[in-house]
Amino acid sequence: MTTLSFEFFPTKTEEGTEKLLNVRDELAAYNPEFFSVTYGAGGSTRDRTYAIVKAIQERGIAAAPHLACIGSSKAEIREILQEYKDLGINRIVTLRGDLPSGAGLSSSELRYANDLVEFIREETGDHFTLEVAAYPEMHPQANSFEADLENFVRKVKAGADSAITQYFFNADSYFYFVDRVRAMGVDIPIIPGIMPITNYSKLARFSDSCGAEIPRWIRKQLEAYGDDSDSIKKFGEEVVTDMCKRLLEGGAPGLHFYTMNQAKPNLDVWKNLI
């Protein structure tokens, strides 16, 4: 059975939150396994993340808050875990997180995602299903691809149940990553993260910052469309749909859409697959 899940980010305004809840309702009609909600650097969106998670849970859908360990003490994380248990949350996306400006790793009691996974297991046992991040094209701060694979294996051995990848546009990078970590003893589901293509300039900036590769042939075609947003969206839908078909045919257990708080671009792809 193919799993489906979606990611949101907390909004800054009441109007934005209202729009997000409408998107939640539209996507909920497709019975996703869960909605994940991101968490800002150093816990900067903690309250807003909690509010969105609460609104999702109240709609009767499983919510999976992101939880990052950088910038938070064990006591703060323990408090957050209890808040989520009280809310009925049973899934968390565990991350190292981005460093707040001017902060260093040494300022945190838990420095890496595997430390956080281990801590949550010690504190809560098997209450939470723990998702971790995977980087088929290598984390941008990793010293090497081999070191990044070893980091991923550490997170899994610490107690992760499942993984969600950074988005990518080359299915081969996903298959190669999965083959490599399977050979290293990893047997948890690894869900491809999917980013619909709707705006080339924004996608290029975001991809450059997070280390996601846009293949040259896709870049060149998107550049050729210039400001023709309809052509960009049509081409993007075709490219992402074709990749998703290949992923699922090749054994990917599901798809996790990075929605950018929108419904249509994600559903346009999903409807092509069902």
N, C-alpha and C positions, 0 to 999 in steps of 0.2 A: 504493500500500500504506500502510495506517494504522500508524504507529509507536506503541508503548506503552512508557512508562518510569515509574519510581517513585522517590520521594525518601524517604530515611530521615534521622533525626538520631541522633548518637552517644548512647548511654545512659551513665548514671553508675554502674551497678551490674552485677555479674556476672549477676544474675537478669534484669535488663533486657536485657542483651546476648543471653542465651539465648532470651528471648522474641522478640527482634528476628530472630534467625537462623531461628526457626521461621516467622516471617512471611515472611522472605526465601524460604524453601523453598516456602511456599504460593503466593506470587506468581510464583516462578520457573516454575511449571507453565504460566503463560500466555505464556511466551517473550518477556519484555520486551527491548527493545533495550539497556537499561542500567538500573542502579540508581544514583542519585546519593546522596551522603552529605554532609550539611552540615558547616560549619566555623565554630566560634564566633568571637566578636568578638576581633580581635587574635590569632587563632590559638589561642584558649584551649582548644579541643578537639582540637588537632593530633594528639596521640597516639591519642586515642579514634577520631577520624576515620580515621586510618591503619589501626587494628585492624579496624574494620568493613569498610573497603575491601578489606583483605587477605582477610577471611573471605568476602566476596562473590566475589572473584576465584578463590579456592580452590574455590568451588562451581561454577566454570566459567561464570560470568555476568559480563558486562562491568560494571565499576564506574566511576563518574564522580565522583571527589571534588570537592567545592567547594574553591576556593582563593581566598582574599581577600588583597589586597595591603596593606591598612591594618594598621599595627602590625608589619609584617615588612620586613626589609631585602632588598635584591637577593640578598645572599649566602644568606639563609635560604630565600628562594623557590627559588633555584638548587638548594639542597640537597634541598628537597622534590620538585622536578621530577625530580631524579636518583633519589630513592627510588621515585617512582611509575614511572619508566621501568624500573627494576630489577624492579618488581613486575609488569610487563607491562601497566600502565595505558596506554591510548591516547586517553582522553577526559577533559577537565577542564571543570568549570563555573567560569568566571572571574568574579570579583566584586570590587567595591571593598571591600565588607565594612562592618560596623558599627564605629564608633569605640569602643575600650575607654574605660571611664569616666575622664575627666580628660585624655584624649589629644586631640591636634589633628591635622588633616591634614598640617601641616608636619612632623610627626614621622616621616613615612613617605617613603622614597625614591620609591615609586610611589604616586601619590595617587588615581588614578582607574582604573576597570576597563579603559579603553582603553590606559592605560599598561601594565597587567599583560598584556593580550593582546599588545601590541607586544613586550614584554620576552620573553614565552614564545616568540613566533615567532623573535625574534633568537637565543634560546638553543637552541631545539630544532627549528627549521624546521617541517616539517609532521608531526612525530611525533604530536602531539596533535590530536584534533578538539576545537575550543574552542567551548563553549557560553557565551552571555552572557545576561544578564537583560533582559527587556523589561517595560515597565509600561504596559499599555493605558489605565489610569486615572491615569497620571502618578506618578512617584516622589514620595513624601511630602516629600522635601527639595528637589525641583526648584523653580526660580524660576517656571517657567511650563510649560505643555504643549508649547509650541513649543521651548523650551530643552531639554526632556526628549527630544523627538524628535531634536534635533540631537546630544544626548549619545549616543543609541542609534546613530545613523548613524556617529558617530566610532568606537564600539566595533566595529561591523561592518567599517568601512574599515581598522581596525587589524589585522584578520585573523581575525575570528570566522567559524565555519562554520555555526552554527545558534543559535537563541535559544529560551529558555523564558520564558514570561510569569509575572508575578505572578498569583495566582488572581483570579478575578472571577466575578460572577454575571449579567453582562449581555453576551450574545454580541455585541451591536452595538458595544460598546466595543472588542472584539477586532478586528472587521472594520474599524472606522474606523481603528484604529491601523495595521493591516496596509496598508490603502489609502494612508494618509499616507506611511508609510516606503517603500512600493513607488514612490510618486511621487518620492521623494527618492533613488532609485537602489538601494535595498536589495532583494536577490533571494534571501537565505538563507531556509531554512525557519524559521518562527516557530511554535513549539509552544505551544498553550494550556496553562497550568498549572491543574489542577483540584483543588479542595478539597471533599471530601464534607462534608455537613452532618450532624453527629451530636449536637452540644451547642451550643445557641444562645448561652449566656452566654460560653463560651470563644471561640466564633467571633466574637462582637461585639467582645470585648476585643482579640483578635488583629487583626481587620480594622481597627479604629480605629487601632491602632499602626502598621500597615504600609500604610495608605492604600487598602485594598481596599473598594470600595463594596458594601454589602448593600442592594439595592433596597428601597424602603419597603414594597412589598407583601409581600416575603419576610420582612422584619423583623416586620411586624404579624402575619402568620400564625404565625410562630415564637413571638412573645410570647403569642399567644392560647393556645398549647398549654401554657404554664406549665411544670410539671414532668413533663408526659406525654412521657417520652423516646421511647416507641415511635412516637407520632404525629410527633414531631420528625424521627426517623430516616426514617419512611415518606415524609413530605412532602419532606424533604431529598433522598432518593433520587430522587423524581419530578422535582424541580426541576433537579437536577444532570444527570440522565439526559437530560431534554428539551433542556437547554442543549448538552450534548455532541453529541446528534444534530444539532442545528442547526449547530454548529461544523463537524462532519465533512461534513455535506451542503453547507456553504458553502465548503469547500475547505481547512479546517485539515489539516495533514499528519499529525497524530497527537495524542496526549494524554499529559500528564505529570502523574501523580497525586501530590499532597502527602499521603503516607499517614498522617502522625502515628504512624508505626510500628505501624499496624494493617493487617490484610488485608481483613476482611469489608466495611467501608463502600466501599472502592475496588472490590472485586470485584463487589459488588452492582450498582454502576453499570456496570462494564465488561461484565458478563454480559448486561445489558439492551441492549448495543450490538452484540453479536456473534451 
